[in-house]
Amino acid sequence: MSLQVTFQKTKQASRSLALVGEDKINAILEDLATQTLENMSIILAENQKDLDRMDPEDPKYDRLKLTAERIEAIAADIRKVAKLPSPTGRVLAEKTLDNGLLLKKISVPIGVIGIIYESRPNVTFDVFSLCLKSGNALVLKGSADAHASNTAILSIIHKVLENHQLNTHTVTLLPADREATKELLQAQEYIDLIIPRGSQGLINFVRDNSKVPVIETGAGIVHTYYDMSADLAKGTAIINNSKTRRVSVCNALDCLLIHRERLEDLKNIARDLAEKSVKIFADSAAYGILKDHYPSDLLEVARDEHYGTEFLSLKMSVKTVNDLQEALDHIARHSSRHSEAIIAEDEQTVDQFLKS
């Protein structure tokens, strides 16, 4: 089947999906959660095939990996989506004109949504659940890294759809090759919206080459500012947890901004980081503090590019700042889409940081 035919079938399925009632959609999601748990061994076996092809040192390895615990969490999240109120059919506004004509603005599905994503088979479950709940058909374009996992997951989804007499073209998984991505980006006749989830390179490629409207999610640089008023014990725990707990997630710490008057604290903060073999790229001031207190093979003088890198690995940068405003300026300069945290005891500083 050509991709044009595939897109057309998904478009047709989207029209039928708009007529499916909320109770049936919720029943499908509940059934999917159950079937996901019952087919856990199949999912894990197929996921292992993908893992076997990837270097365990690759930052994407952890994103790719599924475990029994993660699948149980996925099933729980699917049930949570089922319990959410339906976003469609809501009356957003209404008024009666002077001539008696009643006008209503009602929320409706978008139609067909294309999702392009990398090395994250959990996304297959996530976006299907959200799209089904909102009455949207779905075209998935996963990476070759996760193709066995995604194929197994989609077969379970299709089985559930068949059990509920719903068109299986409601969700389609495209081939893992680059050509499929290009065709998806040009399919404005059939696809109503595309959402890329992945690296900045992927997002840029989709934004620059798509004829279909795009929602840009962004790959952000995560900053933590360690203020002059920070509590050392609390800060040490937060910094180590945010960097080492799970390095491949998009809210893992990338850059520590530390107030110049608290540079000596780096000796204590870095002790646990060294035990986890975290590579630190430090500016000259921070490097001077750490050079005799951190493994030399894990410490390097930072270059400009280290402050704009989403590491997704056991690497981080350290930047010395003179005050809160310099920290805020650094965050604004190095990431337009970001998440950040402040470690401080001074309430006025915290308030200013959060507002800025």
Wavefront OBJ file of the C-alpha trace (Angstrom):
o trace
v 0.000 0.000 0.000
v 1.454 3.383 -0.986
v 1.709 6.035 1.678
v -0.780 8.213 -0.183
v -3.354 5.430 0.127
v -2.416 5.002 3.791
v -2.926 8.702 4.453
v -6.244 8.620 2.635
v -7.496 5.680 4.711
v -6.504 7.436 7.927
v -8.307 10.574 6.780
v -11.438 8.529 6.152
v -11.116 6.893 9.561
v -10.921 10.312 11.206
v -14.371 11.201 9.888
v -15.843 8.066 11.441
v -13.992 8.643 14.705
v -15.682 12.008 15.141
v -18.985 10.157 15.545
v -17.789 7.781 18.285
v -19.273 8.494 21.704
v -17.293 9.318 24.825
v -18.277 6.130 26.647
v -16.951 3.963 23.838
v -13.683 5.883 23.659
v -13.200 5.478 27.398
v -13.984 1.760 27.141
v -11.345 1.381 24.410
v -8.743 3.105 26.566
v -9.559 0.954 29.579
v -9.321 -2.153 27.400
v -5.995 -0.973 25.989
v -4.585 -0.551 29.495
v -5.625 -4.110 30.321
v -4.258 -5.550 27.080
v -0.992 -3.679 27.557
v -0.410 -5.414 30.876
v -1.524 -8.810 29.555
v 0.858 -8.509 26.594
v 3.779 -7.157 28.598
v 6.042 -10.105 27.782
v 5.547 -9.552 24.029
v 6.274 -5.840 24.316
v 9.407 -6.439 26.369
v 10.676 -9.112 23.968
v 10.285 -6.817 20.958
v 11.782 -3.930 22.876
v 14.810 -6.085 23.646
v 15.361 -6.560 19.910
v 15.630 -2.798 19.570
v 17.900 -2.539 22.603
v 20.202 -5.220 21.220
v 20.886 -2.990 18.209
v 21.833 0.048 20.288
v 24.976 0.789 22.255
v 24.059 0.857 25.974
v 26.267 3.954 26.292
v 24.086 5.828 23.812
v 22.043 8.522 25.671
v 18.963 7.307 23.784
v 19.270 3.799 25.244
v 17.390 4.660 28.435
v 14.665 6.434 26.459
v 14.274 3.348 24.313
v 14.191 0.897 27.189
v 10.896 -0.458 28.482
v 10.609 -2.335 31.766
v 7.756 -3.995 33.608
v 7.583 -0.996 35.922
v 7.455 1.462 33.021
v 4.753 -0.522 31.236
v 2.681 -0.616 34.422
v 3.032 3.169 34.637
v 1.998 3.495 30.979
v -1.133 1.426 31.610
v -1.963 3.569 34.643
v -1.578 6.721 32.548
v -3.896 5.328 29.869
v -6.554 4.808 32.543
v -6.016 8.378 33.731
v -6.669 9.649 30.204
v -9.872 7.591 30.092
v -11.087 9.355 33.231
v -10.442 12.842 31.875
v -13.432 14.865 30.646
v -13.796 14.830 26.889
v -12.224 17.907 25.246
v -14.648 17.695 22.303
v -18.259 18.778 22.078
v -17.859 21.539 24.661
v -19.728 24.778 24.027
v -17.028 27.446 24.158
v -19.306 30.398 23.424
v -22.855 31.057 22.269
v -25.054 34.014 21.544
v -28.355 34.822 19.872
v -28.313 37.484 17.171
v -30.964 40.188 16.902
v -32.646 38.207 14.125
v -33.039 35.188 16.432
v -30.192 33.136 14.961
v -28.412 31.106 17.656
v -24.623 30.846 17.167
v -22.460 28.370 19.050
v -18.708 27.772 19.079
v -18.108 24.089 19.872
v -14.802 22.272 20.338
v -14.186 19.644 17.650
v -11.316 17.293 16.743
v -8.489 18.605 14.572
v -8.700 15.603 12.231
v -5.487 13.686 11.482
v -2.385 14.359 13.549
v 1.087 13.232 12.500
v 3.611 12.546 15.262
v 7.320 12.241 14.415
v 9.389 10.965 17.316
v 12.688 9.313 18.234
v 13.582 6.253 20.320
v 10.633 6.517 22.704
v 8.147 3.651 22.341
v 6.143 4.959 25.307
v 5.155 7.879 23.058
v 3.213 5.424 20.893
v 0.893 4.727 23.815
v 0.827 8.326 25.007
v -0.131 10.024 21.772
v -2.635 7.344 20.767
v -4.449 7.729 24.089
v -4.557 11.513 23.848
v -5.562 11.558 20.196
v -8.303 8.974 20.664
v -9.628 10.861 23.684
v -9.800 14.046 21.625
v -11.332 12.314 18.590
v -8.295 12.599 16.323
v -6.883 9.972 13.992
v -3.147 9.464 14.111
v -0.200 8.821 11.808
v 2.937 7.761 13.675
v 6.468 8.087 12.335
v 8.844 6.532 14.830
v 12.566 6.017 14.444
v 14.269 2.862 13.231
v 15.740 2.503 16.725
v 12.323 1.636 18.175
v 10.578 0.054 15.197
v 10.183 -3.437 16.686
v 8.760 -1.975 19.892
v 6.411 0.379 18.050
v 5.182 -2.389 15.754
v 4.364 -4.637 18.717
v 2.556 -1.824 20.504
v 0.566 -0.921 17.420
v -0.553 -4.530 16.946
v -2.019 -4.459 20.463
v -3.757 -1.144 19.763
v -5.202 -2.489 16.508
v -6.476 -5.614 18.266
v -8.287 -3.456 20.809
v -9.779 -1.272 18.062
v -11.006 -4.372 16.229
v -12.591 -5.705 19.425
v -14.578 -2.476 19.668
v -15.481 -2.427 15.949
v -13.424 0.671 15.269
v -11.471 1.249 12.061
v -7.830 0.234 12.623
v -6.723 3.006 10.267
v -7.560 5.321 13.158
v -3.870 4.918 13.970
v -1.158 4.092 11.439
v 2.557 3.450 11.889
v 4.678 4.460 8.923
v 7.861 2.693 7.807
v 10.960 3.742 9.737
v 12.831 5.139 6.713
v 13.512 8.817 6.015
v 11.415 8.782 2.844
v 8.291 8.186 4.908
v 9.095 11.292 6.941
v 9.395 13.391 3.796
v 6.075 12.118 2.429
v 4.345 12.801 5.735
v 5.607 16.382 5.731
v 4.195 16.929 2.236
v 0.782 15.309 2.868
v -1.164 18.525 3.448
v -4.197 17.043 1.695
v -4.556 14.365 4.387
v -2.669 15.486 7.512
v -4.009 18.433 9.491
v -1.219 18.919 12.014
v 2.273 17.574 12.700
v 4.003 17.461 16.092
v 7.703 16.523 16.225
v 9.050 15.087 19.478
v 12.778 14.613 19.674
v 16.097 16.366 19.206
v 16.501 19.979 18.160
v 17.774 18.720 14.807
v 14.570 16.761 14.197
v 12.392 19.683 15.244
v 14.274 22.084 12.982
v 14.011 19.693 10.042
v 10.256 19.281 10.471
v 9.656 23.005 10.905
v 11.748 23.907 7.867
v 10.405 21.233 5.502
v 6.746 20.685 6.376
v 3.863 21.879 4.222
v 1.565 20.809 7.056
v 1.075 23.108 10.086
v 3.510 22.231 12.896
v 3.364 22.540 16.673
v 6.956 22.928 17.778
v 7.614 21.310 21.161
v 11.255 22.318 21.446
v 14.360 20.785 22.952
v 15.199 22.828 26.017
v 18.367 23.415 28.017
v 17.732 22.799 31.727
v 19.341 25.280 34.126
v 19.578 25.373 37.909
v 20.653 28.573 39.642
v 22.473 28.139 42.971
v 21.983 31.452 44.725
v 24.112 33.220 47.342
v 21.410 32.274 49.888
v 21.314 28.567 48.933
v 21.356 25.806 51.524
v 24.363 23.596 50.770
v 22.866 20.261 51.840
v 19.619 20.906 50.010
v 21.407 22.193 46.921
v 23.778 19.233 46.786
v 20.889 16.783 46.904
v 18.880 18.639 44.246
v 21.785 19.051 41.828
v 22.871 15.432 42.068
v 19.337 14.104 41.718
v 18.499 16.335 38.779
v 21.677 15.347 36.924
v 22.066 11.639 37.687
v 18.662 10.163 38.503
v 17.759 9.646 34.852
v 20.027 11.370 32.385
v 18.037 10.801 29.197
v 14.884 12.701 30.160
v 14.365 16.207 28.837
v 14.251 17.794 32.309
v 17.627 16.424 33.435
v 20.070 19.145 34.480
v 22.327 20.536 31.740
v 23.818 23.693 33.241
v 24.489 24.728 36.832
v 24.669 28.487 37.371
v 26.414 29.249 40.658
v 26.767 32.556 42.478
v 30.403 33.658 42.619
v 30.332 34.010 46.419
v 29.384 30.323 46.767
v 31.990 28.815 44.445
v 33.701 26.981 47.310
v 30.522 24.895 47.685
v 31.382 23.201 44.407
v 33.865 20.971 46.242
v 31.032 19.389 48.230
v 28.447 19.487 45.461
v 30.775 17.729 43.034
v 31.714 14.890 45.363
v 28.593 12.865 44.557
v 28.779 13.849 40.888
v 32.260 12.335 40.712
v 30.980 9.080 42.181
v 28.487 8.910 39.300
v 31.238 9.759 36.750
v 29.636 13.008 35.628
v 31.768 14.947 33.121
v 31.856 18.633 34.027
v 32.570 21.493 31.617
v 33.407 24.420 33.916
v 34.179 28.058 33.265
v 37.559 29.332 34.451
v 36.400 30.341 37.935
v 34.635 27.038 38.618
v 37.487 25.080 37.029
v 39.929 26.733 39.419
v 37.895 25.528 42.386
v 37.393 21.990 41.085
v 40.769 21.167 39.515
v 42.265 19.742 42.729
v 38.979 18.277 43.975
v 37.546 16.475 40.938
v 38.886 13.660 38.716
v 40.962 15.251 35.963
v 39.528 12.937 33.305
v 36.023 14.169 34.173
v 36.815 17.882 34.239
v 37.283 20.161 31.261
v 37.299 23.909 30.634
v 33.953 24.862 29.114
v 33.589 26.240 25.605
v 30.671 28.355 24.401
v 28.861 25.393 22.876
v 28.697 23.612 26.229
v 26.231 26.228 27.468
v 23.766 25.566 24.668
v 23.869 21.768 24.714
v 21.118 19.424 25.861
v 23.454 16.653 27.007
v 21.009 13.765 27.735
v 23.990 11.982 29.316
v 26.291 12.149 32.337
v 27.643 15.530 31.289
v 26.895 19.045 32.507
v 28.265 22.568 32.354
v 28.969 24.980 35.211
v 28.823 28.752 34.837
v 29.765 31.339 37.476
v 27.483 34.371 37.754
v 27.706 37.536 39.843
v 24.025 37.856 40.679
v 20.488 36.720 39.912
v 20.112 38.982 36.882
v 23.186 37.518 35.226
v 21.754 34.041 35.788
v 18.445 35.054 34.210
v 20.216 36.657 31.261
v 22.245 33.478 30.695
v 19.097 31.329 30.698
v 17.339 33.629 28.252
v 20.349 33.733 25.946
v 20.985 30.006 25.749
v 17.512 28.544 25.460
v 14.261 29.956 24.158
v 12.425 26.815 25.333
v 13.697 25.771 28.696
v 12.974 24.617 32.192
v 14.845 25.937 35.194
v 15.071 25.810 38.971
v 16.448 28.000 41.720
v 18.119 26.871 44.922
v 17.755 29.748 47.395
v 16.489 30.516 50.870
v 15.878 34.218 50.283
v 12.187 34.561 49.457
v 12.565 37.816 47.536
v 15.174 36.229 45.247
v 12.976 33.185 44.673
v 9.978 35.376 43.869
v 11.966 37.464 41.393
v 13.372 34.344 39.709
v 9.950 32.756 39.278
v 8.407 35.945 37.900
v 11.298 36.503 35.479
l 1 2 3 4 5 6 7 8 9 10 11 12 13 14 15 16 17 18 19 20 21 22 23 24 25 26 27 28 29 30 31 32 33 34 35 36 37 38 39 40 41 42 43 44 45 46 47 48 49 50 51 52 53 54 55 56 57 58 59 60 61 62 63 64 65 66 67 68 69 70 71 72 73 74 75 76 77 78 79 80 81 82 83 84 85 86 87 88 89 90 91 92 93 94 95 96 97 98 99 100 101 102 103 104 105 106 107 108 109 110 111 112 113 114 115 116 117 118 119 120 121 122 123 124 125 126 127 128 129 130 131 132 133 134 135 136 137 138 139 140 141 142 143 144 145 146 147 148 149 150 151 152 153 154 155 156 157 158 159 160 161 162 163 164 165 166 167 168 169 170 171 172 173 174 175 176 177 178 179 180 181 182 183 184 185 186 187 188 189 190 191 192 193 194 195 196 197 198 199 200 201 202 203 204 205 206 207 208 209 210 211 212 213 214 215 216 217 218 219 220 221 222 223 224 225 226 227 228 229 230 231 232 233 234 235 236 237 238 239 240 241 242 243 244 245 246 247 248 249 250 251 252 253 254 255 256 257 258 259 260 261 262 263 264 265 266 267 268 269 270 271 272 273 274 275 276 277 278 279 280 281 282 283 284 285 286 287 288 289 290 291 292 293 294 295 296 297 298 299 300 301 302 303 304 305 306 307 308 309 310 311 312 313 314 315 316 317 318 319 320 321 322 323 324 325 326 327 328 329 330 331 332 333 334 335 336 337 338 339 340 341 342 343 344 345 346 347 348 349 350 351 352 353 354 355 356
